[in-house]
């Protein structure tokens, strides 16, 4: 798997003499369960995106992998989340598979870069 680097890491690696005020600060990406069928992505503890679980369909035994922790298992262990692209007036949506149990997903290891990528894909950051 290819590594990905933040702007901050690239800048510090290639231009170590950059003045401190020009170096991007670390951002902290988190996901939390806000209700039974709703999750939120937070950047520096501020909610920036809402995810809504949609009803399951298709063969429950099909193998799926989680878009956050990369675990693979039968579809019945996952939920599909629908995310509206902000400022698209309800016309653009993205769908992500995530573990039905968010705590287990976090325990297996959510890569913050994946949360960041979701936000980038949706034009949030
Ligand atoms: Zn997961």
Backbone and ligand atoms as CSV (ligand in chain L), in Angstrom:
chain,resi,resn,atom,element,x,y,z
A,1,UNK,N,N,0.839,-1.188,0.000
A,1,UNK,CA,C,0.000,0.000,0.000
A,1,UNK,C,C,0.880,1.246,0.000
A,2,UNK,N,N,0.518,2.212,-0.807
A,2,UNK,CA,C,1.304,3.453,-0.900
A,2,UNK,C,C,1.092,4.313,0.339
A,3,UNK,N,N,2.164,4.924,0.798
A,3,UNK,CA,C,2.031,5.859,1.912
A,3,UNK,C,C,1.439,7.156,1.399
A,4,UNK,N,N,0.781,7.842,2.288
A,4,UNK,CA,C,0.356,9.181,1.913
A,4,UNK,C,C,0.897,10.134,2.959
A,5,UNK,N,N,1.179,11.321,2.523
A,5,UNK,CA,C,1.799,12.305,3.406
A,5,UNK,C,C,0.953,13.561,3.449
A,6,UNK,N,N,0.955,14.173,4.594
A,6,UNK,CA,C,0.207,15.422,4.731
A,6,UNK,C,C,1.033,16.565,4.139
A,7,UNK,N,N,0.354,17.676,3.897
A,7,UNK,CA,C,1.066,18.873,3.422
A,7,UNK,C,C,2.183,19.220,4.390
A,8,UNK,N,N,1.854,19.111,5.684
A,8,UNK,CA,C,2.817,19.445,6.733
A,8,UNK,C,C,4.080,18.577,6.616
A,9,UNK,N,N,3.875,17.253,6.450
A,9,UNK,CA,C,5.024,16.344,6.357
A,9,UNK,C,C,5.874,16.620,5.119
A,10,UNK,N,N,5.213,16.876,4.007
A,10,UNK,CA,C,5.947,17.146,2.764
A,10,UNK,C,C,6.772,18.432,2.911
A,11,UNK,N,N,6.125,19.444,3.461
A,11,UNK,CA,C,6.807,20.729,3.643
A,11,UNK,C,C,8.013,20.598,4.567
A,12,UNK,N,N,7.833,19.895,5.671
A,12,UNK,CA,C,8.928,19.751,6.628
A,12,UNK,C,C,10.071,18.918,6.057
A,13,UNK,N,N,9.718,17.936,5.208
A,13,UNK,CA,C,10.739,17.076,4.617
A,13,UNK,C,C,11.529,17.814,3.523
A,14,UNK,N,N,10.811,18.488,2.646
A,14,UNK,CA,C,11.458,19.106,1.487
A,14,UNK,C,C,11.960,20.526,1.746
A,15,UNK,N,N,11.283,21.216,2.644
A,15,UNK,CA,C,11.648,22.618,2.915
A,15,UNK,C,C,11.743,22.843,4.417
A,16,UNK,N,N,12.749,22.230,5.038
A,16,UNK,CA,C,12.828,22.277,6.509
A,16,UNK,C,C,13.015,23.677,7.086
A,17,UNK,N,N,13.432,24.623,6.261
A,17,UNK,CA,C,13.667,25.974,6.780
A,17,UNK,C,C,12.422,26.859,6.701
A,18,UNK,N,N,11.273,26.269,6.327
A,18,UNK,CA,C,10.032,27.047,6.226
A,18,UNK,C,C,9.696,27.687,7.577
A,19,UNK,N,N,9.365,28.977,7.572
A,19,UNK,CA,C,8.989,29.617,8.849
A,19,UNK,C,C,7.772,28.934,9.476
A,20,UNK,N,N,7.780,28.831,10.790
A,20,UNK,CA,C,6.750,28.112,11.536
A,20,UNK,C,C,5.332,28.542,11.164
A,21,UNK,N,N,5.133,29.869,10.972
A,21,UNK,CA,C,3.767,30.346,10.705
A,21,UNK,C,C,3.233,29.902,9.341
A,22,UNK,N,N,4.111,29.420,8.467
A,22,UNK,CA,C,3.664,28.959,7.145
A,22,UNK,C,C,3.430,27.453,7.090
A,23,UNK,N,N,3.789,26.749,8.151
A,23,UNK,CA,C,3.632,25.294,8.173
A,23,UNK,C,C,2.213,24.949,8.628
A,24,UNK,N,N,1.482,24.148,7.816
A,24,UNK,CA,C,0.115,23.793,8.231
A,24,UNK,C,C,0.130,23.053,9.568
A,25,UNK,N,N,-0.860,23.366,10.401
A,25,UNK,CA,C,-0.964,22.704,11.712
A,25,UNK,C,C,-1.518,21.292,11.517
A,26,UNK,N,N,-1.240,20.424,12.484
A,26,UNK,CA,C,-1.830,19.091,12.455
A,26,UNK,C,C,-3.338,19.193,12.598
A,27,UNK,N,N,-4.061,18.423,11.818
A,27,UNK,CA,C,-5.503,18.336,11.992
A,27,UNK,C,C,-5.819,16.963,12.569
A,28,UNK,N,N,-6.820,16.932,13.398
A,28,UNK,CA,C,-7.195,15.670,14.021
A,28,UNK,C,C,-8.554,15.249,13.453
A,29,UNK,N,N,-8.602,14.045,12.883
A,29,UNK,CA,C,-9.837,13.557,12.273
A,29,UNK,C,C,-10.419,12.444,13.127
A,30,UNK,N,N,-11.721,12.560,13.409
A,30,UNK,CA,C,-12.392,11.542,14.225
A,30,UNK,C,C,-13.750,11.256,13.630
A,31,UNK,N,N,-14.274,10.073,13.988
A,31,UNK,CA,C,-15.639,9.747,13.605
A,31,UNK,C,C,-16.365,9.320,14.862
A,32,UNK,N,N,-17.627,9.740,14.980
A,32,UNK,CA,C,-18.386,9.313,16.148
A,32,UNK,C,C,-19.810,8.947,15.764
A,33,UNK,N,N,-20.379,8.086,16.597
A,33,UNK,CA,C,-21.759,7.651,16.411
A,33,UNK,C,C,-22.645,8.704,17.056
A,34,UNK,N,N,-23.482,9.386,16.277
A,34,UNK,CA,C,-24.322,10.414,16.886
A,34,UNK,C,C,-25.727,9.903,17.189
A,35,UNK,N,N,-26.173,8.862,16.478
A,35,UNK,CA,C,-27.412,8.174,16.831
A,35,UNK,C,C,-27.311,6.782,16.224
A,36,UNK,N,N,-28.376,6.003,16.364
A,36,UNK,CA,C,-28.326,4.619,15.888
A,36,UNK,C,C,-27.961,4.527,14.404
A,37,UNK,N,N,-28.454,5.465,13.608
A,37,UNK,CA,C,-28.234,5.362,12.167
A,37,UNK,C,C,-27.447,6.552,11.616
A,38,UNK,N,N,-26.799,7.273,12.512
A,38,UNK,CA,C,-26.100,8.474,12.074
A,38,UNK,C,C,-24.709,8.561,12.695
A,39,UNK,N,N,-23.754,8.966,11.880
A,39,UNK,CA,C,-22.386,9.203,12.360
A,39,UNK,C,C,-21.944,10.580,11.894
A,40,UNK,N,N,-20.904,11.090,12.531
A,40,UNK,CA,C,-20.357,12.389,12.143
A,40,UNK,C,C,-18.849,12.276,12.018
A,41,UNK,N,N,-18.283,13.023,11.099
A,41,UNK,CA,C,-16.831,13.149,11.023
A,41,UNK,C,C,-16.475,14.496,11.617
A,42,UNK,N,N,-15.499,14.496,12.510
A,42,UNK,CA,C,-15.073,15.714,13.183
A,42,UNK,C,C,-13.640,16.054,12.797
A,43,UNK,N,N,-13.393,17.331,12.622
A,43,UNK,CA,C,-12.029,17.823,12.413
A,43,UNK,C,C,-11.726,18.738,13.590
A,44,UNK,N,N,-10.671,18.405,14.307
A,44,UNK,CA,C,-10.313,19.147,15.523
A,44,UNK,C,C,-11.530,19.325,16.443
A,45,UNK,N,N,-12.260,18.232,16.634
A,45,UNK,CA,C,-13.433,18.166,17.521
A,45,UNK,C,C,-14.632,18.989,17.063
A,46,UNK,N,N,-14.627,19.437,15.828
A,46,UNK,CA,C,-15.774,20.162,15.287
A,46,UNK,C,C,-16.429,19.297,14.206
A,47,UNK,N,N,-17.750,19.109,14.321
A,47,UNK,CA,C,-18.463,18.274,13.360
A,47,UNK,C,C,-18.492,18.952,11.992
A,48,UNK,N,N,-18.036,18.224,10.957
A,48,UNK,CA,C,-18.003,18.831,9.627
A,48,UNK,C,C,-18.837,18.060,8.596
A,49,UNK,N,N,-19.216,16.821,8.935
A,49,UNK,CA,C,-19.931,16.015,7.944
A,49,UNK,C,C,-20.816,14.992,8.645
A,50,UNK,N,N,-22.046,14.835,8.125
A,50,UNK,CA,C,-22.961,13.837,8.684
A,50,UNK,C,C,-23.099,12.670,7.725
A,51,UNK,N,N,-23.143,11.460,8.299
A,51,UNK,CA,C,-23.278,10.237,7.521
A,51,UNK,C,C,-24.561,9.554,7.962
A,52,UNK,N,N,-25.368,9.114,6.991
A,52,UNK,CA,C,-26.632,8.461,7.316
A,52,UNK,C,C,-26.617,7.023,6.826
A,53,UNK,N,N,-26.916,6.094,7.729
A,53,UNK,CA,C,-26.981,4.686,7.340
A,53,UNK,C,C,-28.209,4.479,6.466
A,54,UNK,N,N,-28.046,3.708,5.412
A,54,UNK,CA,C,-29.198,3.397,4.553
A,54,UNK,C,C,-29.515,1.911,4.710
A,55,UNK,N,N,-30.772,1.521,4.449
A,55,UNK,CA,C,-31.169,0.128,4.652
A,55,UNK,C,C,-30.316,-0.830,3.817
A,56,UNK,N,N,-30.006,-1.980,4.415
A,56,UNK,CA,C,-29.191,-2.979,3.728
A,56,UNK,C,C,-29.979,-3.599,2.589
A,57,UNK,N,N,-29.273,-3.918,1.514
A,57,UNK,CA,C,-29.913,-4.657,0.424
A,57,UNK,C,C,-28.867,-5.582,-0.171
A,58,UNK,N,N,-29.293,-6.551,-0.959
A,58,UNK,CA,C,-28.354,-7.478,-1.582
A,58,UNK,C,C,-28.074,-8.678,-0.704
A,59,UNK,N,N,-27.233,-9.550,-1.209
A,59,UNK,CA,C,-26.904,-10.801,-0.522
A,59,UNK,C,C,-26.114,-10.529,0.763
A,60,UNK,N,N,-26.641,-10.918,1.934
A,60,UNK,CA,C,-25.963,-10.633,3.201
A,60,UNK,C,C,-24.634,-11.372,3.365
A,61,UNK,N,N,-24.374,-12.367,2.493
A,61,UNK,CA,C,-23.124,-13.128,2.626
A,61,UNK,C,C,-22.019,-12.643,1.679
A,62,UNK,N,N,-22.314,-11.673,0.852
A,62,UNK,CA,C,-21.290,-11.117,-0.045
A,62,UNK,C,C,-20.164,-10.507,0.787
A,63,UNK,N,N,-18.918,-10.720,0.345
A,63,UNK,CA,C,-17.777,-10.147,1.066
A,63,UNK,C,C,-17.659,-8.653,0.774
A,64,UNK,N,N,-17.490,-7.904,1.851
A,64,UNK,CA,C,-17.380,-6.448,1.760
A,64,UNK,C,C,-16.155,-6.054,2.578
A,65,UNK,N,N,-15.543,-4.932,2.275
A,65,UNK,CA,C,-14.513,-4.455,3.192
A,65,UNK,C,C,-14.846,-3.033,3.649
A,66,UNK,N,N,-14.455,-2.774,4.881
A,66,UNK,CA,C,-14.743,-1.494,5.524
A,66,UNK,C,C,-13.866,-0.402,4.897
A,67,UNK,N,N,-14.463,0.731,4.581
A,67,UNK,CA,C,-13.709,1.840,3.996
A,67,UNK,C,C,-12.846,2.567,5.022
A,68,UNK,N,N,-13.011,2.246,6.306
A,68,UNK,CA,C,-12.198,2.904,7.332
A,68,UNK,C,C,-11.072,2.027,7.848
A,69,UNK,N,N,-11.399,0.780,8.252
A,69,UNK,CA,C,-10.360,-0.061,8.869
A,69,UNK,C,C,-9.878,-1.159,7.929
A,70,UNK,N,N,-10.552,-1.298,6.780
A,70,UNK,CA,C,-10.141,-2.252,5.747
A,70,UNK,C,C,-10.433,-3.715,6.070
A,71,UNK,N,N,-11.159,-4.005,7.133
A,71,UNK,CA,C,-11.536,-5.379,7.465
A,71,UNK,C,C,-12.519,-5.919,6.428
A,72,UNK,N,N,-12.359,-7.196,6.064
A,72,UNK,CA,C,-13.302,-7.826,5.142
A,72,UNK,C,C,-14.123,-8.863,5.878
A,73,UNK,N,N,-15.394,-8.928,5.557
A,73,UNK,CA,C,-16.286,-9.935,6.132
A,73,UNK,C,C,-17.583,-9.918,5.326
A,74,UNK,N,N,-18.554,-10.703,5.781
A,74,UNK,CA,C,-19.839,-10.750,5.091
A,74,UNK,C,C,-20.561,-9.410,5.235
A,75,UNK,N,N,-21.338,-9.070,4.230
A,75,UNK,CA,C,-22.047,-7.798,4.159
A,75,UNK,C,C,-22.875,-7.498,5.419
A,76,UNK,N,N,-23.400,-8.558,6.038
A,76,UNK,CA,C,-24.273,-8.356,7.203
A,76,UNK,C,C,-23.551,-7.693,8.387
A,77,UNK,N,N,-22.217,-7.668,8.373
A,77,UNK,CA,C,-21.469,-7.030,9.461
A,77,UNK,C,C,-21.152,-5.557,9.184
A,78,UNK,N,N,-21.667,-5.064,8.076
A,78,UNK,CA,C,-21.362,-3.680,7.682
A,78,UNK,C,C,-22.636,-2.873,7.491
A,79,UNK,N,N,-22.468,-1.572,7.460
A,79,UNK,CA,C,-23.563,-0.675,7.109
A,79,UNK,C,C,-23.084,0.208,5.970
A,80,UNK,N,N,-24.022,0.597,5.126
A,80,UNK,CA,C,-23.705,1.548,4.066
A,80,UNK,C,C,-24.105,2.932,4.559
A,81,UNK,N,N,-23.204,3.879,4.395
A,81,UNK,CA,C,-23.508,5.253,4.796
A,81,UNK,C,C,-23.555,6.146,3.573
A,82,UNK,N,N,-24.607,6.940,3.560
A,82,UNK,CA,C,-24.824,7.881,2.463
A,82,UNK,C,C,-24.406,9.257,2.962
A,83,UNK,N,N,-23.610,9.942,2.182
A,83,UNK,CA,C,-23.144,11.273,2.567
A,83,UNK,C,C,-23.455,12.238,1.434
A,84,UNK,N,N,-24.134,13.302,1.774
A,84,UNK,CA,C,-24.418,14.333,0.767
A,84,UNK,C,C,-23.215,15.249,0.641
A,85,UNK,N,N,-22.810,15.493,-0.575
A,85,UNK,CA,C,-21.717,16.444,-0.783
A,85,UNK,C,C,-22.217,17.838,-0.412
A,86,UNK,N,N,-21.540,18.500,0.544
A,86,UNK,CA,C,-22.001,19.823,0.956
A,86,UNK,C,C,-22.074,20.782,-0.234
A,87,UNK,N,N,-23.039,21.673,-0.184
A,87,UNK,CA,C,-23.326,22.674,-1.220
A,87,UNK,C,C,-23.599,22.070,-2.599
A,88,UNK,N,N,-24.107,20.825,-2.628
A,88,UNK,CA,C,-24.518,20.240,-3.919
A,88,UNK,C,C,-26.043,20.262,-4.015
A,89,UNK,N,N,-26.717,20.859,-3.028
A,89,UNK,CA,C,-28.186,20.928,-2.990
A,89,UNK,C,C,-28.837,19.557,-3.144
A,90,UNK,N,N,-28.265,18.567,-2.503
A,90,UNK,CA,C,-28.863,17.234,-2.520
A,90,UNK,C,C,-28.730,16.511,-3.851
A,91,UNK,N,N,-27.791,16.923,-4.690
A,91,UNK,CA,C,-27.647,16.276,-5.996
A,91,UNK,C,C,-26.472,15.319,-6.066
A,92,UNK,N,N,-25.482,15.489,-5.176
A,92,UNK,CA,C,-24.305,14.617,-5.229
A,92,UNK,C,C,-24.156,13.874,-3.908
A,93,UNK,N,N,-24.080,12.551,-4.019
A,93,UNK,CA,C,-23.920,11.720,-2.830
A,93,UNK,C,C,-22.750,10.769,-3.010
A,94,UNK,N,N,-22.144,10.398,-1.891
A,94,UNK,CA,C,-21.120,9.354,-1.890
A,94,UNK,C,C,-21.580,8.290,-0.906
A,95,UNK,N,N,-21.170,7.059,-1.190
A,95,UNK,CA,C,-21.554,5.935,-0.341
A,95,UNK,C,C,-20.304,5.233,0.158
A,96,UNK,N,N,-20.284,4.944,1.449
A,96,UNK,CA,C,-19.138,4.258,2.030
A,96,UNK,C,C,-19.621,3.078,2.860
A,97,UNK,N,N,-18.877,1.984,2.770
A,97,UNK,CA,C,-19.124,0.828,3.631
A,97,UNK,C,C,-18.304,1.003,4.895
A,98,UNK,N,N,-18.959,0.792,6.024
A,98,UNK,CA,C,-18.245,0.857,7.297
A,98,UNK,C,C,-18.742,-0.255,8.202
A,99,UNK,N,N,-17.890,-0.680,9.132
A,99,UNK,CA,C,-18.276,-1.706,10.095
A,99,UNK,C,C,-19.561,-1.253,10.801
A,100,UNK,N,N,-20.486,-2.177,11.006
A,100,UNK,CA,C,-21.725,-1.838,11.711
A,100,UNK,C,C,-21.400,-1.401,13.136
A,101,UNK,N,N,-20.393,-2.034,13.714
A,101,UNK,CA,C,-19.995,-1.686,15.079
A,101,UNK,C,C,-18.789,-0.735,15.030
A,102,UNK,N,N,-19.046,0.540,15.291
A,102,UNK,CA,C,-17.991,1.549,15.159
A,102,UNK,C,C,-16.870,1.347,16.176
A,103,UNK,N,N,-17.222,0.887,17.384
A,103,UNK,CA,C,-16.178,0.659,18.390
A,103,UNK,C,C,-15.201,-0.430,17.947
A,104,UNK,N,N,-15.741,-1.504,17.349
A,104,UNK,CA,C,-14.858,-2.563,16.836
A,104,UNK,C,C,-13.982,-2.030,15.715
A,105,UNK,N,N,-14.583,-1.199,14.891
A,105,UNK,CA,C,-13.853,-0.604,13.768
A,105,UNK,C,C,-12.692,0.242,14.297
A,106,UNK,N,N,-12.976,1.071,15.300
A,106,UNK,CA,C,-11.930,1.909,15.894
A,106,UNK,C,C,-10.850,1.048,16.526
A,107,UNK,N,N,-11.284,-0.046,17.152
A,107,UNK,CA,C,-10.348,-0.944,17.807
A,107,UNK,C,C,-9.401,-1.593,16.799
A,108,UNK,N,N,-9.943,-1.941,15.619
A,108,UNK,CA,C,-9.101,-2.544,14.567
A,108,UNK,C,C,-8.169,-1.511,13.962
A,109,UNK,N,N,-8.530,-0.240,14.079
A,109,UNK,CA,C,-7.619,0.800,13.601
A,109,UNK,C,C,-8.146,1.602,12.446
A,110,UNK,N,N,-8.783,2.698,12.737
A,110,UNK,CA,C,-9.216,3.613,11.690
A,110,UNK,C,C,-8.029,4.491,11.341
A,111,UNK,N,N,-7.702,4.476,10.074
A,111,UNK,CA,C,-6.628,5.310,9.593
A,111,UNK,C,C,-7.173,6.726,9.405
A,112,UNK,N,N,-6.614,7.698,10.109
A,112,UNK,CA,C,-7.109,9.073,9.998
A,112,UNK,C,C,-7.012,9.580,8.569
A,113,UNK,N,N,-6.034,9.053,7.815
A,113,UNK,CA,C,-5.886,9.480,6.419
A,113,UNK,C,C,-7.123,9.101,5.601
A,114,UNK,N,N,-7.799,8.010,5.983
A,114,UNK,CA,C,-9.024,7.623,5.256
A,114,UNK,C,C,-10.155,8.604,5.532
A,115,UNK,N,N,-10.246,9.049,6.789
A,115,UNK,CA,C,-11.263,10.059,7.115
A,115,UNK,C,C,-10.957,11.348,6.356
A,116,UNK,N,N,-9.685,11.697,6.327
A,116,UNK,CA,C,-9.273,12.910,5.609
A,116,UNK,C,C,-9.615,12.777,4.122
A,117,UNK,N,N,-9.396,11.566,3.557
A,117,UNK,CA,C,-9.675,11.345,2.137
A,117,UNK,C,C,-11.166,11.482,1.840
A,118,UNK,N,N,-12.022,10.998,2.750
A,118,UNK,CA,C,-13.472,11.156,2.562
A,118,UNK,C,C,-13.811,12.646,2.499
A,119,UNK,N,N,-13.220,13.420,3.395
A,119,UNK,CA,C,-13.499,14.864,3.424
A,119,UNK,C,C,-12.981,15.562,2.158
A,120,UNK,N,N,-11.829,15.111,1.680
A,120,UNK,CA,C,-11.279,15.677,0.446
A,120,UNK,C,C,-12.178,15.318,-0.737
A,121,UNK,N,N,-12.608,14.026,-0.800
A,121,UNK,CA,C,-13.466,13.574,-1.898
A,121,UNK,C,C,-14.777,14.359,-1.954
A,122,UNK,N,N,-15.255,14.786,-0.798
A,122,UNK,CA,C,-16.522,15.504,-0.743
A,122,UNK,C,C,-16.317,17.022,-0.759
A,123,UNK,N,N,-15.076,17.444,-0.917
A,123,UNK,CA,C,-14.798,18.873,-1.034
A,123,UNK,C,C,-14.958,19.644,0.271
A,124,UNK,N,N,-14.897,18.936,1.414
A,124,UNK,CA,C,-15.079,19.607,2.698
A,124,UNK,C,C,-13.786,20.324,3.126
A,125,UNK,N,N,-12.660,19.711,2.811
A,125,UNK,CA,C,-11.373,20.324,3.160
A,125,UNK,C,C,-10.492,20.393,1.913
L,1,ZN,ZN,ZN,-14.186,-0.872,9.995
